[in-house]
Amino acid sequence: MAEHLRERRAVSRITCMVNRRLSPRITQRLGQLGVHTVFIETGRSVREVHTRRRFRLPGRVVRIEDSPVEVFRFTVPREAAERVMHALIVAAELDAPGHGTIYAQDLMEFSRAAPPALAAQNGPSSVEGGSEEAASGGVSEKAPVSDSEPAGGGERPRLRSRVSQVRRTRARTPTLLRDLTALTCILSMPESGEQISKIALELGTCVPIVTLGIGTGIRDRLGLLRITVPQDKEVVHLLVPSYDAVGITRLLIEEGRLNRPGRGFLYHTPVRAALIDTRLRVGRHGHAASMEQIIAAVDELKAGTAWRKRFPGLELEDADATHQLRRENREITVICSEGGAERLVSAAMEAGAGGATTARVRRVKATDAEGGIAARERSTIAVAADVCERVVGALLDVERGGAPCADRVQVLEAPAAFSHRS
Amino acid sequence: MNDKARVSIPVPTAATMVASYARRRLLEQVRSVAFVIIYLVVFQTVILGVPPANATSIAGGIGMVVFGLAFFLEGLLLGIMPLGERVGVQLPGRGGILVIVLCGVLVGAGATFAEPAIAALRIAGENVKAWEAPLLYMLLERSPESLISAIGMGVGGAVALGMVRFYYGLSIKPFVLTIVPVLLILSVAWAMDSGLAAIVGLAWDSGAVTTGPVTVPLVLALGIGVSRAAGKSEGPSGGFGVIMLASALPILAVLVLGAIVRPAAPEPTTEERFFSSEHREEALLLFDSEKDLLRHAFRRGSEAGRRAYFDDEAAYLEAVESLGEDPGARRALLGEMPLSRWVAQRASDGERERMPRVLRAEEPDETLAAPPAPVPRVLAEESALAVQAIVPLTALLALVLVFYLRDRPRYVDEVVLGIALALVGMTLLTAGLRLGLEPLGDEVGRQLPRVFRGTEEDAERIVIEDFDEELVFESIGADGERRRHFYLRHEGQVEPVRFDPERFREHERVYEHVVRRPALFGPDLTALGVVLVFVFAFGLGYGSTLAEPALNAHGRTVEEVTVGTIKRKSVVRAVSIGVGIGIVVGVARILYDISTVWLLIPPYVALIPVTLLSDEDFAGIAWDSGGVTTGPVTVPLVLAMGLGIGGEVDVVHGFGVLAMASVYPILSVSIFGLIVRARQRRTMREAEREDDDG
């Protein structure tokens, strides 16, 4: 029994999805903040690109373009979450459309080491980069540019970028959005991630982020016949207004044909605060401001996204009736050294889980408590609330070489989930 | 997963699942080989106007290629690559850097001995003449084991160096910027030396062919595993770059080996002097005995060389005549070479006259359409080679994983199945290539010189028995010139043939009619012919590369580690275009007999700034692309074409084409990478611009 993993801590998990060019800034800033253990996953952001037709023909061509992103995930004490988010927003200029998305989710974590007590150890000034910021509760107007640039990142900012950054931070303090829901779609069919992303882009919710994973579940029970079933999954991460979450879910189910066997499933998890990337489209536009800029401005003015509601009258209960959304679920995330996920998932499935999606992540800023190789596996398991305790217990019990197999187990509420069997 | 949880699938459902899975995989491979097959057949039938011989055998062989590719690729993805990756991930955790280095050396060197590239190099050097390039001959024929050892050391060192790079998260760029200039400088220096010049092409081709279809995916997977476990490299593409080293260090090893061996080899000289008795002692440095030297004179030399070997005319004539009369003497002088081929390719007119008449009559059939080897024998030979290529390497990794790292693959049954599929696949693939694609490529390669040749050639010899001169009649032209003709009935057609008295042996009553095939574009249109050869070379390189299994595995890996931001198809297409261009340049080298080194310098020099500008990810991917291109599909087809053209224009050897096919993909993928990066950066640039405007 791995007793030292049994302690349960209420923490916030921050997920920061940034264009890869900005990754060094995030890594450096997290180091300065004292966040020692960060898990990085590679993904891609999907945007529409609008271009003129060739030979000056009338009309426009719209195509989908991918950019590489890195998804940083780490946990911090709940009280420090928003200040850490602000610090990262300044470091990577996440308030500029196209740079990335950041959000925090409150969850329970079982881990060998407590998350860094940033506020207690470093004080607000070290988190936010200046005492003036602590007073304002937001981002410093004098946020030092050098802080946001990596020492060895190899990217020297242009003067114009510096000027724009100073002007932006002086002009406004980015407001974190509330009332958002994270929609995680786990898709089985090849290239279906692009299809779901297109729907999200058409709805104008946010920039979809696609990551890859390997599915474990019924496939593993087929013996060698499993090789005939593709194990690769595409995971689409969307942040949508909570008011519209059900309506968007319904659309995704219908358009993505998730109500058919073998297509995939999706679930909701609550978001405490977020700043989302609204650069859904790239290309020329003929207006003084782009639609993304207008949306971002109204979001900020209204301090939320409720004004965007487009499926009036459709609440969770209504969707339950039509699409049998499963209520009262939990998302369990377990992180372990590469090679350990198989045992953990197997134990979880024996305890009642239906399957898992395992992604490869790499750990940076190693601490002694979680030594060994940097290659990690992150398995995500969606279960009904009533079996959650049992599955978590089974995960914590799995040992490898005399030590707990899992580095950390995180449990998060998932108020709604859908698969064709639900 | 325990057996209790196992789901039982009814047999008909299971059969449907397997059938659907097999259909998907086969269709993928049909698409990948379709281009090159259609291309070859269309080129041969439409442009060259010659229908493929042995069509049934070729079609069967192509079918085997499709199945072989499907099995082999599935074997790589299910068995070999997961095994390599698992070892790579676990090595940094349990073993130190020394263990990683040792493992790298063993895998690299083992791969070379398991998949000996020497066979391909020997084919490229099959026309090498000992007097023109003695050092090259010595390395290829006299001491191939030292050549294989040098290449093995190069690849072993490269894989070890690659693992060290991943372990410490070092950039590929410093390696490129030091190794490539050193190689170029050495190559130029060697090219200036008359004794060493010939091995420059061999060295660069060694680098190209050494990374075989098993080695590449295995080393790639191992590197990705080590890189991910070490976690030192930024970005997703750590793990690439080791194939580049595995291509570059063997070049260095062969160049150094050449310098070491050079004092033991005689200087290049003329054919007459080489075979003369005064030069015998030096010539015997390259041969075991005088008998071997004489065999070389017959197999690769001309009449002048053979005459120089014998001190007196009578002995020379006796030896030539013994070829036609005494099978034992024929075997001693020609070895495996059929007498008919010797008569067609090596014998002078005087020597041909001394051959029996029947033999002369049969020669075209025998040389143009060799009977296909029996399928069971080919399968047996190829399966032995497949076992040799796959089993030792995978066994080594499996032993390291189980006994040293105390781990096992995620799905042991899948890995075992994968290795079995890879064995079956490689056997079918190489056997299919031998039976199907290679003969087709050979035929086209042999016919290809017609498109740029300015004069007509001998196509067929018809011996007319019991010829009666009374059949000959006279014709008259407008200028009063008289000519003698007779009617020949051949293959159901009656055609007038001009009578040549020299071809009529009156005492035997035999007339030998030589069918002349005209130049395809006439004597004044050779430039168009050359262009057509270049077009063909590009298409052949492009099409055969599309079907390369190692490249497909490389493309899938790139797509996976970049989460689809770089698509497999794009990488495969960029590499194929590069190979196509490279082969065009390689063919130009042969056609115009340009030194390999002068054609290698410009692209490699261009690559230095391009690499500096590239992202770290793409630099590794691009440089690895050079190593993955030259695999089992491309090499035989390209060599067949290179030798076909080389034989026509009488160049020393066919080296250099493969080296070109390696360098240009690096350039094309690097440029593709720069385009992708520019496109990806646009998103952020536009955001910054709008933000500034706002």
Interface residues (C-beta under 8 A of the other chain):
Chain A: N19 R20 R21 S23 P24 T42 G43 R44 R47 E65 D66 S67 P68 A96 P97 G98 H99 R160 S161 V163 S164 R168 G193 V210 T211 L212 I218 D220 R221 L222 G223 L224 L225 R226 I227 T228 V229 R279 V282 G283 A289 S290 Q293 S337 E338 G339 E342 S346 M349 E350 R360 R362 R363 V364 A366 G372 I373 A374 A375
Chain B: M1 N2 A5 R6 V7 I9 A14 M17 V18 S20 Y21 L78 R86 V89 Q90 P92 G93 G225 R228 A229 A230 G231 K232 E234 G235 P236 D407 R410 Y411 D413 E414 L417 E560 V561 T562 V563 G564 T565 R679 Q680 R681 R682 T683 M684 E686 A687 E688 E690 D691 D692 G694
